[in-house]
Amino acid sequence: MTGLSDSLSPRGRGKGEGGKNEGTPLTRRARLQATILRSNRNRRSAERQTRHTMPAAQRPGKTPLPAQSEVAAAEVLAWVSDCIEGGLCFLSRGILIFENGQFGELVESATVPDHDTGRSASLRARLFADATAWNQESLGTRRATTYRLTDRQGQPLTYHCRFNVVPYHGGTGVLLVLQDVTEHTALAQEASQVARFQSVLARIGTLAVSDASAQALMNEAVRHTAEALDVELCKILIARETDDHLAVVAGIGIEAEWIGKLTIEGGTHSQAGFAIRERLPVVVRDLRKETRFTPSKLLTEHGGIAGMCVPMLVEERVYGVMTAHSKRVRDFTDKEQEFLCTVANTVATVLERRRRADTQRDFYHRLFMSAQDGIMLTDTDGRILEWNPALERMTGWTRGEALGQRPAILKSGKHSPEFYDRLWQAIRSGQAFVDRFVNRRKDGSEFLVWESVSPVKDRDGTTQYYMAILTDLSEREQMLEALRHTEQVKLVGQLAGGILHEVRNPLIGLGSLATHLAEQDQLPQAARDRCRLIAREAARIDELLESHLGQLRPRPFDLRPCDLPSLIDDTLTLLRPNLKKQRVAVKAAIAPDLPPVEASRAHLQQVCLNISMNAIDAMPNGGELIITVKPETKRVAGILLTFADTGKGIPPDDLKRIFEPFFTSGKAKGVGLGLTITHDIIERHGGQLAISSPPGSGAVVEVWLPLRGAA
């Protein structure tokens, strides 16, 4: 068995390959083998005991114990468990057969919170209970479960576990594959949260410009805000003029009959009163431990524990407060605070203007004038009724010039009639239309915007207006264009350098030959003089070419510590409009605690943009871009970035020429330089670039970079 272990041992594997220091891989595999063999011995012992207690007629015949087969199976299974990404565990009939080191680390670092008792349960016990129950299912049954957990410090964790019912010694067992998907889940939740926030603000904005009642507006605001923030309690409290009490005018999570009748204490001894006095958001993780103020009776009776309270400011005056509370201990992010402040201030402004009906139109203009994005309001026939200053700056058309016109003044001719048919079909059916538009300014220049067109409805649901919100994407596109231009300029330099180098080689040969002929006495003097002239000119041109080559040689990169997760985030931010337009979903799996690499951040970002843009172009009908970042040891320790798409892939013949300058596989854009430049950048960092395209799947691009001091 020892000899077999040594013969199978892969070279170059060390403690860093598992992400944790668990000892050598052979040590971990040896422990797994011992566990498996010990389980098999216990099982055979139980079988022998059963045969002794059974009547002779019912005893099964003796079967030789396949010891060598079990040893081999144990060793192979140990190797497999060491190679699988994630924790691996196997149980049969409630008995633990084996588990790998990563499974143990995952279950020991997490607990199952019990919100009823406030205590934490063992994750291992929960998993084993689920696996034992699942062991009753038929062979081949599979199931995936997501567990919401906490770590030892109380921070949330998300684990994904796959249960597989497999054969085992005439019966069945359950194979568990456990993975920590906390970071991926957080990224997905953040993207979903931003979308929810935008939807709520758009909904409130739509109600604000309609003639919906103030109560309807507040009810919608608290309902959508509670859903967006995932809280059980959300209220709007308006300060009374007679005392420091606050009236509950709208709320979710409290009895409906209390709305408009209930008041709660204000003053600095309450969270709401504290927010009013400070004119700042007040965030509490656990009201039971708060010392600045005491929770209100209403919150205590409804189980409020963690929450935010923000002042509703209108023209430097505190109109009231808006609160959002959860029934569990929780931390609120800055984005959530900003969102609640935005909702609170928007609602407060609308309420104030509704209370003063004679200034409602003034509010209408202020709402439009203060927006940083361009906002256009039209009637149902498409005549422009409002045109805010941001749109004036964006388009060059003044408000006076635009009023009465149609949005067609912005048409660039870059969109087909079918595109506008889809727009009108959506908004006339009461739905919002969101897409990228290429518009034209007054001076004839084009600009790119992210435009949302939505109907503004009356109380009875009748569409009264259409509102368009335009977000200028020109700066982002200019950044991408600058990167593309840099690629082209660099390649021209490389091409010129190559030409100069190739010209020098024959030129040196000509000069040498001319010098040799000039030294031949048998040639006429005139011929020898011409040869000397040729040699001198060849030398002069060679010096000139050497000077130019010195100018074209690339300068060394300014290498500094570069955080790869941050770089990936910046890249995805730049590409977000392209991803949305192409309907490409991004899945990022970034290993925690990655060390920085010594690199030129700007050039590495160019690499990530080149690779990602190629992946997006390969999925014109949408798809999935999977980005992974993890430690990887090749000749030395390093970091491996992998970009995998679900496009049509790359033909084998094209893969052979993939790094050739000016080679392109028929793309509408680009000149075939991106991967050539990408390859050059990675090589100058001492890294490796590999591209593969497995049959039947998309392309996979691997970028490996060495760590500092390892190269």
Secondary structure, 3 states (H helix, E strand, C coil): CHHHHHHHCCCCCCHHHHCCCCCCHHHHHHHHHHHHHHHHHHHHHHHHHHHHHCCHHHCCCCCCCCHHHHHHHHHHHHHHHHHCCCEEEEEECCEEEEECHHHHHHHHCEEEECCCCCCEEEHHHHHHHHHHHHCCCCCCCEEEEEEEEEECCCCEEEEEEEEEEEEECCEEEEEEEEEECHHHHHHHHHHHHHHHHHHHHHHHHHHHCCCCCHHHHHHHHHHHHHHHHCCCEEEEEEECCCCCCEEEEEEECCCHHHCCCCEECCCCCCHHHHHHHHCCCEEECCHHHCCCCCCCHHHHHCCCCEEEEEEEEECCEEEEEEEEEECCCCCCCHHHHHHHHHHHHHHHHHHHHHHCHHHHHHHHHHHHHCCCCEEEEECCCCCEEEECHHHHHHHCCCHHHHCCCCHHHHECCCCCHHHHHHHHHHHHCCCCEEEEEEEECCCCCEEEEEEEEEEEECCCCCEEEEEEEEEECHHHHHHHHHHHHHHHHHHHHHHHHHHHHHHHHHHHHHHHHHHHHHCCCCCCHHHHHHHHHHHHHHHHHHHHHHHHHHHHCCCCCCCEEECHHHHHHHHHHHHHHHHHHCCEEEEEEECCCCCCEEECHHHHHHHHHHHHHHHHHCCCCCEEEEEEEEEEECCCEEEEEEEEECCCCCCHHHHHCCCCCCCCCCCCCCCCCHHHHHHHHHHHCCCEEEEECCCCCCCEEEEEEECCCCC
